[in-house]
């Protein structure tokens, strides 16, 4: 059973990486390139090189990713290179294939629409690749090398590289284009974070009540969620009290609130969002014991 789960996880990861890279290439082809948007990362570097030398984007990206892959292999180890090799090679191949199939297609000439949809597509696709356990390679690798050699935070060097790449494209763009480029980065970041947290966020509930046992039984039987009893003490009167702790899915939260109000209208409830939950009932199947 464990081997089946591992194989299933690997298959899902490969599928996410495949779809993510294909979506990334499609977003570049349909929205980024037709609108002539300023971009960052390997694609932004390729746009600058293409404008200055005429070298096709897919050719430069393929060669650059190979060079970065070799750098990653030498500086970060074989395991890292193996996790990024698929993305590094598949993305430029997919982009070249889409160029051949779609030609000069342009869905919209509206610059704002192209910026928004390019950002959503790129952010979602990056999220899928990362959730698949891989890296997109290319400009992701130099910041990791600098982190290892000089202990420079990855976020600092990554944003520095992206800013420099965007400035390079300013040689053949207007200041307004730079504003659209910044908007593109913001949408990419928004979409990326949403995809990374999709399906993993849950709601944590803490209930302080004199009827903790009744609440415990109701949550276990009516909501079918695990409960932990925390033993506390009132800060004013120092009276012993019990705190119910439970993590539930977002759509189960209204049921928890209804149960709490019915059993103890005077209970003290704390509700907070947690970004990820691992364990029995969430990442593992439920197990009922007597």
C-alpha positions in Angstrom: 0.0 0.0 0.0 2.8 2.4 0.9 4.5 1.7 -2.4 1.2 2.4 -4.3 0.9 5.7 -2.5 4.5 6.7 -3.4 4.0 5.8 -7.0 0.7 7.7 -7.1 2.4 10.8 -5.5 5.3 10.6 -8.1 2.8 10.3 -11.0 0.8 13.3 -9.7 4.0 15.3 -9.3 5.2 14.6 -12.8 1.7 15.5 -14.1 1.8 18.8 -12.2 5.3 19.6 -13.6 4.2 18.7 -17.1 1.0 20.7 -17.0 2.7 23.6 -15.2 5.4 24.0 -17.9 2.9 23.6 -20.7 0.7 26.3 -19.1 3.7 28.6 -18.6 4.7 28.3 -22.3 1.1 28.9 -23.4 0.8 32.0 -21.2 4.0 33.4 -22.7 2.8 32.6 -26.3 -0.8 33.9 -25.9 -0.4 37.0 -23.7 3.2 37.9 -22.9 4.8 37.9 -26.4 1.8 39.4 -28.4 1.6 42.4 -26.0 5.4 42.9 -25.9 5.3 43.0 -22.1 8.3 43.5 -19.9 9.0 40.3 -18.1 11.6 38.9 -15.6 13.5 35.7 -15.1 14.8 33.7 -18.0 12.0 34.8 -20.3 12.7 38.5 -19.6 16.4 37.9 -20.3 15.5 36.1 -23.6 13.3 39.0 -24.6 16.2 41.4 -24.2 18.6 39.1 -26.1 16.0 38.6 -28.8 15.6 42.3 -29.3 19.4 43.0 -29.4 20.5 39.9 -31.5 17.4 38.4 -33.1 18.1 35.0 -31.4 14.7 33.2 -31.1 13.4 33.0 -27.5 13.1 29.2 -27.3 16.6 28.7 -28.6 18.1 31.1 -26.0 16.0 29.7 -23.2 17.1 26.2 -24.0 20.8 27.1 -24.2 20.6 29.2 -21.0 18.7 26.6 -19.1 21.3 24.0 -20.1 24.1 26.3 -18.8 22.3 27.0 -15.5 21.6 23.2 -15.2 25.3 22.5 -15.5 26.0 25.3 -12.9 23.4 23.8 -10.5 24.9 20.3 -11.0 28.4 21.6 -10.1 27.4 23.9 -7.3 24.2 22.5 -5.8 24.6 18.8 -6.4 23.3 16.0 -8.6 20.0 15.6 -6.8 19.1 19.3 -7.4 19.9 19.0 -11.1 17.8 15.9 -11.5 14.7 17.7 -10.0 15.0 20.6 -12.4 16.2 18.9 -15.6 12.6 18.2 -16.9 11.4 21.8 -16.4 14.6 23.3 -17.8 14.2 21.3 -21.1 10.5 20.9 -21.5 9.5 24.6 -21.3 11.6 25.9 -24.3 10.5 22.8 -26.3 6.8 23.5 -25.5 7.3 27.1 -26.4 8.8 26.3 -29.8 6.0 23.8 -30.4 3.4 26.4 -29.6 5.1 28.9 -31.9 4.8 26.3 -34.8 1.2 25.4 -34.1 -0.3 28.7 -33.1 1.7 31.0 -35.4 1.0 34.7 -34.8 -2.2 34.3 -32.9 -3.3 37.2 -30.7 -6.4 36.8 -28.4 -6.6 40.5 -27.4 -4.8 43.7 -28.1 -5.8 45.2 -24.7 -2.5 45.7 -22.8 -4.2 45.4 -19.4 -6.0 42.2 -20.2 -2.7 40.7 -21.6 -0.9 41.7 -18.4 -3.5 40.2 -16.1 -3.9 37.0 -17.9 -0.2 36.6 -18.4 0.4 37.1 -14.7 -2.4 34.6 -13.8 -1.1 32.0 -16.2 2.6 32.4 -15.2 1.8 32.4 -11.5 -0.5 29.4 -11.6 1.9 27.4 -13.7 4.9 28.2 -11.4 2.8 27.1 -8.5 2.0 23.8 -10.2 5.7 23.2 -10.9 6.7 24.0 -7.3 4.0 21.8 -5.9 5.2 19.1 -8.1 8.5 19.3 -6.3 10.6 20.8 -9.1 12.1 24.1 -10.0 11.7 25.9 -13.3 15.5 26.2 -13.6 17.0 29.1 -15.4 17.3 32.2 -13.3 16.1 30.3 -10.2 19.6 28.8 -10.0 22.0 31.8 -9.6 20.3 33.0 -6.4 20.6 29.5 -4.9 24.3 29.4 -5.8 24.9 32.9 -4.3 23.1 31.7 -1.1 25.4 28.8 -0.8 28.6 30.7 -1.6 28.0 34.1 -0.1 25.0 33.5 2.2 23.0 36.1 0.3 19.2 35.6 0.9 17.6 34.0 -2.1 14.7 36.6 -2.1 17.2 39.5 -2.2 19.3 38.2 -5.1 16.2 37.0 -7.0 14.5 40.4 -6.9 17.8 42.1 -7.7 18.2 39.9 -10.8 14.6 40.4 -11.9 14.9 44.2 -11.4 18.1 44.3 -13.5 16.5 42.2 -16.2 13.5 44.5 -16.3 15.8 47.6 -16.5 17.6 46.0 -19.4 14.4 45.8 -21.3 13.8 49.5 -20.6 16.3 50.2 -23.4 13.5 49.4 -25.9 10.4 50.1 -23.8 8.6 53.1 -22.4 8.2 54.0 -18.7 4.6 53.0 -19.0 5.7 49.5 -20.0 7.7 49.3 -16.8 4.5 50.0 -14.8 2.8 47.1 -16.6 5.8 45.0 -15.9 5.5 45.7 -12.2 1.8 44.9 -12.3 2.7 41.6 -14.0 5.1 40.7 -11.2 2.4 41.5 -8.6 -0.2 39.3 -10.4 2.3 36.5 -10.7 3.1 36.6 -7.0 -0.6 36.7 -6.1 -1.5 33.7 -8.3 1.6 31.8 -7.2 0.7 32.1 -3.5 -2.9 31.1 -4.1 -1.8 27.9 -6.0 0.8 27.0 -3.4 -1.8 27.2 -0.6 -4.7 25.8 -2.6 -6.4 22.8 -0.9 -4.1 23.0 2.1 -5.5 25.9 4.2 -7.8 24.9 7.1 -9.5 26.5 10.0 -8.2 26.1 13.6 -10.8 26.4 16.4 -10.2 26.9 20.1 -13.2 26.9 22.4 -13.1 27.8 26.1 -16.2 26.5 27.8 -17.5 25.0 31.0 -19.3 22.4 28.9 -16.1 21.2 27.1 -17.1 17.5 27.4 -20.5 18.1 25.7 -18.8 20.1 22.9 -16.2 17.4 22.5 -18.8 14.7 22.0 -20.8 16.8 19.6 -17.8 17.7 17.4 -16.7 14.0 17.3 -20.2 12.7 16.5 -21.7 15.5 14.3 -18.7 16.9 12.5 -16.5 13.8 12.5 -13.4 15.8 13.4 -10.7 15.0 15.9 -10.5 17.0 19.1 -7.7 17.8 21.6 -8.5 18.9 25.1 -6.0 21.5 26.5 -6.0 22.0 30.3 -5.8 25.7 31.2 -6.4 28.1 34.0 -8.4 31.4 34.1 -6.1 34.4 34.3 -8.3 36.3 36.8 -9.8 33.8 39.2 -7.3 31.0 38.5 -10.1 28.6 38.0 -9.2 25.4 36.1 -10.7 25.3 32.6 -10.6 23.1 29.5 -9.9 24.4 26.0 -11.1 22.4 23.0 -8.7 22.5 20.0 -9.8 21.2 16.6 -8.8 21.8 13.0 -11.6 21.6 10.5 -12.1 22.2 6.8 -13.4 25.7 5.9 -16.9 24.5 5.0 -17.2 22.7 8.3 -16.7 25.9 10.3 -20.3 27.1 10.3 -21.4 23.7 11.7 -18.9 24.1 14.5 -20.2 27.6 15.3 -23.8 26.3 15.4 -22.9 23.5 17.7 -21.0 25.8 20.1 -23.9 28.3 20.2 -26.5 25.5 20.9 -24.5 23.9 23.7 -22.8 26.9 25.4 -23.9 30.3 24.1 -21.4 31.9 26.5 -18.4 30.0 25.3 -15.2 31.8 24.2 -14.2 30.9 20.7 -11.1 31.7 18.8 -11.0 31.0 15.0 -7.8 31.3 12.9 -6.7 30.3 9.5 -3.8 27.8 9.2 -2.0 27.5 5.8 -1.2 23.8 5.9 -2.2 20.7 7.9 -0.5 17.4 8.0 -1.6 14.3 9.8 -4.5 11.8 10.3 -7.7 13.1 8.8 -6.1 15.5 6.4 -2.9 14.3 4.7 -3.6 10.7 5.9 -6.9 8.8 5.9 -9.0 8.8 9.1 -8.5 5.9 11.5 -11.2 5.0 14.0 -10.1 3.3 17.3 -12.1 2.0 20.2 
